[in-house]
């Protein structure tokens, strides 16, 4: 996958996933996908102890992108292969939290 795929108009499709992350847990929310062109993991407000990272970090506070204050928005044009990586959500809080994750992938090979 490369920017040329997007420029030439290869068709894409959006997927939406909903997860509940238990207290102290780390869950893989996106697997490695070389055809992913963008992803969005939205912020959930300052009272939520969630973070996103490319590795599992159960129970670790402040690992990766803090989703209390920042959306995680990546696309292949700006972020290259980081967009295609596997992604984990870690909950370092005391209670379970639900989160929605979106990805856009190329449909044609």
Z-matrix of the N, CA and C atoms (Angstrom, degrees):
N
C 1 1.437
C 2 1.520 1 108.71
N 3 1.326 2 115.90 1 140.28
C 4 1.452 3 120.51 2 177.80
C 5 1.525 4 109.23 3 -154.02
N 6 1.306 5 116.73 4 176.19
C 7 1.462 6 121.02 5 -179.99
C 8 1.528 7 111.31 6 -60.63
N 9 1.316 8 117.33 7 -28.73
C 10 1.466 9 120.30 8 179.06
C 11 1.529 10 111.35 9 -60.74
N 12 1.341 11 116.88 10 -33.62
C 13 1.461 12 120.67 11 176.79
C 14 1.521 13 110.78 12 -59.64
N 15 1.313 14 116.71 13 -40.45
C 16 1.459 15 121.37 14 -179.42
C 17 1.520 16 110.14 15 -73.13
N 18 1.329 17 117.13 16 -44.05
C 19 1.469 18 121.29 17 -179.82
C 20 1.525 19 112.19 18 -60.92
N 21 1.328 20 117.00 19 -36.23
C 22 1.467 21 120.18 20 -177.52
C 23 1.516 22 112.70 21 -84.57
N 24 1.328 23 116.62 22 1.27
C 25 1.456 24 119.96 23 172.82
C 26 1.516 25 116.24 24 82.48
N 27 1.326 26 118.00 25 25.64
C 28 1.466 27 118.37 26 174.84
C 29 1.516 28 108.88 27 -58.61
N 30 1.310 29 117.11 28 138.61
C 31 1.460 30 121.95 29 -176.27
C 32 1.519 31 111.16 30 -71.97
N 33 1.320 32 114.87 31 145.92
C 34 1.460 33 120.55 32 179.03
C 35 1.520 34 109.37 33 -128.33
N 36 1.332 35 115.37 34 166.37
C 37 1.452 36 121.57 35 178.87
C 38 1.537 37 107.89 36 -139.96
N 39 1.342 38 116.12 37 145.66
C 40 1.449 39 121.24 38 179.63
C 41 1.531 40 109.66 39 -101.52
N 42 1.332 41 115.64 40 137.58
C 43 1.459 42 122.07 41 175.01
C 44 1.520 43 108.71 42 -119.37
N 45 1.330 44 115.89 43 144.75
C 46 1.460 45 123.23 44 179.40
C 47 1.520 46 107.71 45 -125.81
N 48 1.333 47 116.31 46 129.92
C 49 1.460 48 121.91 47 -179.25
C 50 1.527 49 109.10 48 -125.34
N 51 1.324 50 116.64 49 144.12
C 52 1.463 51 122.21 50 178.85
C 53 1.524 52 108.20 51 -121.73
N 54 1.330 53 116.45 52 128.71
C 55 1.461 54 122.23 53 -177.85
C 56 1.523 55 110.18 54 -128.35
N 57 1.329 56 116.24 55 150.93
C 58 1.452 57 122.15 56 167.72
C 59 1.516 58 106.39 57 -114.60
N 60 1.332 59 115.45 58 121.61
C 61 1.456 60 121.54 59 -176.72
C 62 1.529 61 108.21 60 -102.98
N 63 1.318 62 116.85 61 116.88
C 64 1.469 63 121.67 62 -179.34
C 65 1.531 64 110.60 63 -67.76
N 66 1.318 65 116.41 64 157.67
C 67 1.463 66 121.74 65 177.40
C 68 1.526 67 110.05 66 -57.20
N 69 1.323 68 116.48 67 131.67
C 70 1.458 69 121.64 68 178.30
C 71 1.511 70 115.34 69 73.63
N 72 1.329 71 118.10 70 9.39
C 73 1.467 72 121.18 71 -176.06
C 74 1.529 73 111.88 72 -104.00
N 75 1.319 74 115.02 73 161.27
C 76 1.454 75 123.30 74 173.24
C 77 1.527 76 107.38 75 -129.66
N 78 1.339 77 117.00 76 126.25
C 79 1.460 78 121.76 77 -174.79
C 80 1.523 79 109.64 78 -124.53
N 81 1.345 80 115.70 79 133.88
C 82 1.462 81 119.18 80 175.19
C 83 1.524 82 107.53 81 -74.46
N 84 1.338 83 117.03 82 119.02
C 85 1.459 84 121.39 83 -177.79
C 86 1.521 85 112.55 84 -102.23
N 87 1.325 86 117.80 85 -23.14
C 88 1.463 87 121.95 86 175.25
C 89 1.522 88 108.72 87 -138.81
N 90 1.319 89 116.24 88 131.94
C 91 1.459 90 121.53 89 175.12
C 92 1.528 91 108.56 90 -85.28
N 93 1.334 92 115.92 91 161.97
C 94 1.465 93 120.34 92 174.41
C 95 1.516 94 108.61 93 -55.88
N 96 1.323 95 116.96 94 131.58
C 97 1.458 96 121.13 95 179.19
C 98 1.527 97 108.67 96 -146.04
N 99 1.349 98 117.64 97 106.75
C 100 1.467 99 120.10 98 -178.32
C 101 1.528 100 113.37 99 -66.68
N 102 1.341 101 117.71 100 -12.38
C 103 1.464 102 121.13 101 179.40
C 104 1.533 103 112.71 102 -97.22
N 105 1.342 104 118.65 103 2.62
C 106 1.462 105 121.04 104 177.95
C 107 1.525 106 109.04 105 -74.08
N 108 1.331 107 116.53 106 129.44
C 109 1.464 108 120.58 107 178.60
C 110 1.520 109 112.66 108 -107.13
N 111 1.343 110 118.29 109 -18.18
C 112 1.463 111 120.57 110 174.96
C 113 1.523 112 109.92 111 -161.36
N 114 1.340 113 114.51 112 160.92
C 115 1.462 114 120.64 113 175.83
C 116 1.516 115 108.95 114 -149.86
N 117 1.329 116 115.01 115 154.62
C 118 1.461 117 122.03 116 176.64
C 119 1.517 118 108.73 117 -138.92
N 120 1.328 119 115.41 118 124.36
C 121 1.458 120 122.57 119 169.29
C 122 1.528 121 104.38 120 -122.48
N 123 1.341 122 118.12 121 107.99
C 124 1.463 123 120.59 122 -171.30
C 125 1.522 124 114.26 123 -78.31
N 126 1.332 125 114.55 124 156.82
C 127 1.454 126 122.17 125 173.64
C 128 1.523 127 108.80 126 -66.25
N 129 1.335 128 116.00 127 148.94
C 130 1.463 129 120.09 128 -179.98
C 131 1.520 130 113.24 129 -122.50
N 132 1.321 131 117.24 130 19.65
C 133 1.463 132 120.20 131 175.52
C 134 1.513 133 113.86 132 92.14
N 135 1.317 134 115.91 133 159.81
C 136 1.458 135 121.56 134 -171.79
C 137 1.522 136 114.70 135 -68.63
N 138 1.323 137 118.09 136 -15.17
C 139 1.470 138 119.28 137 -179.47
C 140 1.525 139 112.85 138 -91.59
N 141 1.313 140 118.50 139 8.35
C 142 1.460 141 122.67 140 -177.62
C 143 1.530 142 109.59 141 -108.37
N 144 1.317 143 116.96 142 136.02
C 145 1.468 144 122.48 143 -177.19
C 146 1.519 145 111.03 144 -104.92
N 147 1.346 146 116.76 145 56.84
C 148 1.461 147 121.48 146 -179.61
C 149 1.524 148 110.02 147 -111.38
N 150 1.325 149 116.48 148 146.35
C 151 1.451 150 121.61 149 173.30
C 152 1.517 151 109.49 150 -141.83
N 153 1.334 152 115.99 151 156.02
C 154 1.465 153 122.27 152 -179.75
C 155 1.522 154 108.90 153 -117.07
N 156 1.329 155 116.62 154 139.43
C 157 1.458 156 120.62 155 -179.33
C 158 1.527 157 109.05 156 -154.20
N 159 1.336 158 115.51 157 166.73
C 160 1.459 159 120.79 158 177.98
C 161 1.524 160 112.28 159 -88.87
N 162 1.326 161 117.06 160 6.14
C 163 1.461 162 121.17 161 173.65
C 164 1.518 163 109.71 162 -141.23
N 165 1.309 164 115.51 163 157.35
C 166 1.453 165 121.41 164 -178.84
C 167 1.532 166 110.18 165 -76.61
N 168 1.335 167 116.80 166 131.22
C 169 1.469 168 121.81 167 179.84
C 170 1.524 169 109.95 168 -137.23
N 171 1.335 170 118.73 169 65.14
C 172 1.468 171 120.02 170 -175.58
C 173 1.522 172 113.12 171 -55.11
N 174 1.327 173 115.69 172 128.52
C 175 1.454 174 121.77 173 174.23
C 176 1.509 175 116.39 174 72.26
N 177 1.338 176 118.54 175 4.01
C 178 1.461 177 121.48 176 -177.59
C 179 1.523 178 109.61 177 -90.73
N 180 1.309 179 116.51 178 120.49
C 181 1.458 180 120.70 179 177.15
C 182 1.529 181 109.16 180 -76.73
N 183 1.311 182 116.16 181 146.25
C 184 1.469 183 123.38 182 175.07
C 185 1.525 184 114.32 183 64.08
N 186 1.315 185 118.55 184 26.71
C 187 1.460 186 121.03 185 173.70
C 188 1.522 187 108.13 186 -89.39
N 189 1.319 188 118.25 187 131.74
C 190 1.457 189 121.39 188 176.48
C 191 1.520 190 113.58 189 74.19
N 192 1.329 191 115.93 190 -149.84
C 193 1.455 192 123.62 191 -178.21
C 194 1.525 193 108.61 192 -86.17
N 195 1.323 194 117.18 193 120.54
C 196 1.459 195 122.47 194 -179.47
C 197 1.530 196 108.51 195 -73.76
N 198 1.334 197 117.21 196 113.74
C 199 1.462 198 121.33 197 -176.88
C 200 1.525 199 112.98 198 -82.04
N 201 1.323 200 117.23 199 0.70
C 202 1.462 201 119.56 200 175.20
C 203 1.528 202 110.41 201 -71.26
N 204 1.316 203 117.33 202 -29.98
C 205 1.461 204 121.04 203 -174.06
C 206 1.524 205 114.19 204 -123.53
N 207 1.316 206 118.49 205 -12.38
C 208 1.459 207 121.43 206 -172.89
C 209 1.518 208 111.77 207 -133.74
N 210 1.335 209 115.87 208 138.78
C 211 1.459 210 120.26 209 165.62
C 212 1.521 211 106.48 210 -78.45
N 213 1.317 212 116.73 211 148.25
C 214 1.457 213 120.46 212 170.33
C 215 1.519 214 106.14 213 -103.71
N 216 1.319 215 116.29 214 106.45
C 217 1.458 216 122.58 215 -179.83
C 218 1.518 217 107.66 216 -124.81
N 219 1.326 218 116.51 217 117.35
C 220 1.461 219 121.28 218 -179.68
C 221 1.519 220 109.87 219 -127.40
N 222 1.327 221 116.12 220 145.82
C 223 1.460 222 120.32 221 170.73
C 224 1.519 223 108.83 222 -138.41
N 225 1.310 224 115.33 223 157.04
C 226 1.456 225 121.20 224 -172.79
C 227 1.532 226 111.72 225 -66.22
N 228 1.328 227 118.05 226 -29.15
C 229 1.462 228 120.54 227 -179.54
C 230 1.527 229 111.45 228 -66.99
N 231 1.330 230 116.97 229 -44.49
C 232 1.467 231 120.70 230 -177.42
C 233 1.517 232 113.51 231 -88.19
N 234 1.333 233 117.69 232 -33.27
C 235 1.459 234 121.21 233 -169.25
C 236 1.525 235 114.67 234 -116.90
N 237 1.320 236 117.71 235 -0.79
C 238 1.460 237 121.28 236 175.79
C 239 1.512 238 113.61 237 57.01
N 240 1.330 239 116.20 238 -136.12
C 241 1.458 240 121.10 239 -173.90
C 242 1.520 241 114.16 240 -69.54
N 243 1.327 242 118.86 241 -14.19
C 244 1.456 243 120.80 242 175.64
C 245 1.531 244 110.10 243 -58.67
N 246 1.324 245 116.03 244 -32.90
C 247 1.464 246 121.96 245 178.67
C 248 1.534 247 111.39 246 -64.68
N 249 1.312 248 117.60 247 -30.87
C 250 1.466 249 121.50 248 -175.45
C 251 1.534 250 113.20 249 -88.93
N 252 1.325 251 117.73 250 -6.97
C 253 1.469 252 122.88 251 -176.48
C 254 1.518 253 112.29 252 -64.70
N 255 1.333 254 115.71 253 164.00
C 256 1.461 255 119.70 254 169.59
C 257 1.522 256 107.24 255 -74.92
N 258 1.340 257 115.79 256 148.20
C 259 1.461 258 121.31 257 -177.80
C 260 1.518 259 110.51 258 -130.37
N 261 1.321 260 115.42 259 139.26
C 262 1.459 261 124.12 260 179.12
C 263 1.519 262 109.51 261 -119.77
N 264 1.333 263 115.97 262 147.49
C 265 1.453 264 121.75 263 170.97
C 266 1.527 265 106.87 264 -112.07
N 267 1.320 266 116.32 265 129.41
C 268 1.456 267 122.60 266 178.45
C 269 1.516 268 109.30 267 -112.50
N 270 1.315 269 115.90 268 134.84
C 271 1.465 270 122.29 269 177.04
C 272 1.519 271 107.75 270 -112.01
N 273 1.331 272 116.58 271 107.89
C 274 1.462 273 120.07 272 179.45
C 275 1.531 274 111.55 273 -96.69
N 276 1.331 275 116.43 274 9.67
C 277 1.462 276 121.05 275 -179.63
C 278 1.521 277 112.97 276 -87.74
N 279 1.337 278 114.41 277 -178.96
C 280 1.465 279 120.97 278 -176.91
C 281 1.523 280 113.29 279 -87.79
N 282 1.331 281 118.38 280 -16.65
C 283 1.462 282 121.05 281 -178.78
C 284 1.517 283 111.85 282 -124.95
N 285 1.321 284 116.51 283 164.27
C 286 1.465 285 121.75 284 178.11
C 287 1.534 286 110.37 285 -71.62
N 288 1.334 287 116.65 286 149.31
C 289 1.460 288 122.72 287 176.96
C 290 1.522 289 109.01 288 -133.87
N 291 1.322 290 115.55 289 144.06
C 292 1.470 291 121.10 290 174.51
C 293 1.511 292 109.25 291 -99.78
N 294 1.325 293 115.59 292 146.89
C 295 1.466 294 121.12 293 -179.54
C 296 1.519 295 109.34 294 -146.50
N 297 1.318 296 115.43 295 146.79
C 298 1.462 297 122.09 296 176.52
C 299 1.519 298 108.47 297 -110.03
N 300 1.323 299 116.61 298 139.22
C 301 1.462 300 123.40 299 -179.26
C 302 1.522 301 108.17 300 -125.91
N 303 1.328 302 117.13 301 136.26
C 304 1.459 303 121.64 302 177.10
C 305 1.524 304 109.28 303 -118.88
N 306 1.342 305 115.37 304 145.36
C 307 1.464 306 120.80 305 171.85
C 308 1.505 307 109.05 306 -141.54
N 309 1.335 308 115.82 307 150.95
C 310 1.463 309 122.76 308 174.50
C 311 1.517 310 106.68 309 -118.94
N 312 1.337 311 116.26 310 127.04
C 313 1.460 312 121.40 311 -179.12
C 314 1.516 313 110.04 312 -126.45
N 315 1.330 314 114.88 313 153.40
C 316 1.460 315 120.43 314 175.70
C 317 1.524 316 108.89 315 -73.68
N 318 1.320 317 116.75 316 139.27
C 319 1.472 318 121.27 317 -176.46
C 320 1.518 319 113.13 318 -91.73
N 321 1.315 320 117.95 319 -31.85
C 322 1.473 321 121.15 320 -172.98
C 323 1.510 322 110.64 321 -101.30
N 324 1.329 323 115.59 322 148.92
C 325 1.473 324 119.85 323 175.76
C 326 1.490 325 110.21 324 -103.50
